[in-house]
Amino acid sequence: MIESVPVLMESLASTPILVDQVYQRLMAAIIDCTLMPGQRIRQAELAASLGVSRAPVSHALQVLKHQGLLQESGRKGLEVAPISPERVRDLYQVRASLDGLAAKMAAERMASGKLAKSDADMLRRVFTKGFNLGDETPMSKRVEADINFHRAIYRICGNDAIAEALEPLWPHMQRAMVLVLEANMLRIQAWTEHRQIMENVLAGKPAASEASAFAHAHNAGIHTEDRLRLRQQQTASK
């Protein structure tokens, strides 16, 4: 009996790891629109393609359903949830307010001398990495770099609750961004605005930091919502 305990413990420990691996793979496919809105989810096919049993796939799908990324599709089971322009608008309204607050707090820490040099350097590195992405970089990677810039500000603002509040919202905004954003002009505009936010924060200017971060997210939300509506109209007219 004693010899069987380690085997049982290993089995139990491996199960959530496998479920998480399947979950992360499916989440990435939904976010980068490899799995498109409205696409039917077939558990058996997913399990076969991932080389796992259906059990971890089923667990992962239920988590994604709870997060609103999958939805019931009648007798067909589950499908990737649509991207609602109205939902995107609501999410960006929340994000704009919290982005502004995070930037303001980060600038206040800079002005008071509480922002560590390592944090300031980290923000610069994240900005530079995203800014230097080439035109050949897939849109999903460009969007990821964009989000990483904002996450960097959350990390240095001194309020962990901001990142915690926004983290569940990012997958919904991220897949909308991947789906509708074009590459060159919007990338240049976004990173120009990122630079302004960063410079305001590192100059210790709370009001300017808040205003630039809020405007960036607010305008991005309007553009994304409008592009989603146009895409829906074009799809419906075909």
N, C-alpha and C positions, 0 to 999 in steps of 0.2 A: 504493500500500500504506500509506503513512504517513497518508493522509487517512482510511482506513477504521478506524484504531485508536481514535480518540475515539468513533466510533459503537459499536464493539464494547464499549468500556469502559462507555459509558452503558447499554447493554443489560444487561450483567452486573450493574451496580450497581443497576438498577431492579428486578431480579428478587427479591432478598430483601426489598426494601421492600414490594413488592406482596404477597408471601407473608405478611409480618408484618401488613400491614393486614387481610388476610383472616383471619389467625389471631386478631387482636385482636377483630374483629367477631364471629367465632364463639365465642370465649371469653366475651365479654360476654353473648351470647345464652344460653349454657349456664349461666353464673353467675346471671343474673336469671330463669332458668327460662322464657325465651321458647322455648327448646328444652328440653322436659321430659325427665326420666329415662325411658328406654325408647323415645324417639322415634327413628324411622328417619332416617338421614342420606342424602339423595340428592344426589350430587355435581353432576349436571347442573342440578338445580333451584337449588342454592346458587350455582353459577357464573352462572346466568342472572339470579338476583335481585341478585347483587353486581356484575353487569356485567363479569365477568372470564372468562378461559378456565378450563378444568377443572384445568390444571396447578397453579396456586397454591393452589386449593382442596384438591387432593389432598395437596400438601405440608403445608398447615396441618392437615388432618385427621390426618395421621400423627403430627404433633407432639402434638396433643390426645389421640390414642390412647396415645402413649408416657407422657403425664402421667396417664393413668387416667381421663380425662373422657369418652372414647369407648371402645367395646369392639366386638369382632366380633359380628355378628349372623347367623351362618350364611351362607347364600347371599344374604341381603339386604344384605350389606356391613357397614356400621357403624351403631351406634345410640348414643344418649347413655347413659352408664353409670348404673346405679341408684345411689341414695344409701344406703349401708349404715349402719344405726344403730351396728353394731359398729365400723365404720371411723371414724365420727364420734367415737365414744367414745375410740378410740385417739388420734386427732388432737388432741382437746381435752386429753387427759392430757399430751401433749407440750407443747401450747401453755400450759397452766396453769403448768407448771414454768418455762418460758422467760419467760412474762409476769412471774412473780414475781421471777425473777432480774433482768430488765430494769428493773423498777420499783425494786428494791433498789439496783441500781447507779446508777440515775439519782438516787435520794435521797442516796446516798453522795457523788456528785459535787456535789450541791447543798450538803450539809453541809460539804464541804471547800472550797467556793468555786470549784470547777472548772466548774460549770455556767454557761454564758454567759447573760446576761440575755436575749439574743435567742432562745436555746433555750427558756427559761422562758416568754417571751412567745408563742413559736410554739405551745407546748403549750396555753396558755390560749386562743389563737385557734382552734385545732382543736377544743378542747372546746366553746367558745361557738358555733361554727358548727354543730356537730352537735346541741347541746342546743336550739338555736333552730329546728330544722327543724319545719315545721308539720305538722298532721295530714294535710294533702293530699299530702305528699311520698310518692312511691312507696316501697314497702318496700325495693326494691333500692338506692335512694339512702340510705335510713336505715341499711341494713346497711353500705354503703360508708363512711358517716360514722363508724359504730362502729369499723370496721377502721382507718380513718385515725387515730383517737384512739390506738389501740394502736401503730400504726406510728410515731406521733410520739414515744412513749416509747422505742421501739427506737432511734430516731434520736439521742436525747439521752443514752442510757445509757452510751455509750462503748465498746460492743462490737458492731461491725458484723456479727459472725457470728450474732447472735441473729436479726436481720432476714433474713439470708441463709438461715438454716435454716428459718424459718417461711414465707417467701414462697411456696414451691411448695405449701404446705399450705392457704393461704388460699382458693384457688378451690373446694376441696372443702368447707371449712367454710362459705364464703360462700353457696354455692347451697343448702346445708342450712338455713341461717338464713333465706334468702329464702323457702324452701318452707314452713317450718313456723311462723315467728314471727308473732304477731299484733302489731298496731300500738301502741295507746296505753299499756296498763298495763306491758307489757314494756319499751317505750321509756323510760318514766319511771323504772322500776327500774334499767335499764341505765345511764342517764345519771346517776342518783343515785350509783351505784357508781363510775362514771367520775370524778365530782367528788371522791369520797373518795380514790380512787387519786391523782388529781392533787394534791389538798391535802396528802396524805402525802408525795408526792415533793417538792413545792415547799417543804414545811416541813423537809425534810432528815431524814426519819424512815425509815431503811432497813428496819427490822423491820416496821413498820406498812405500809409501801409493799408489801413482798413479800407479806405476809399478805393485804392487800386485793386485790392484783392476782391472786394465786393463787386466792383464793376466788371472785372474779368469773368467771374463766375456767372453773374447776372446776364451779361451779353452772350456768353457761351450757351447758357440755357435757352435764350430766345432763339439763337441761331439753330441749335439742335432741334428744338421743337418745330421750328418752321421747316427745316429740312425733312423731318419725319413726316410732317403733314404733306409736303410736296411728294415725297416718295410714295406715300399711301395713295395719293390721287393718281399718280402715274401708274401704279400697280392696278388700281381699280379700273382705269380707262383701257387697259389692254384686253 
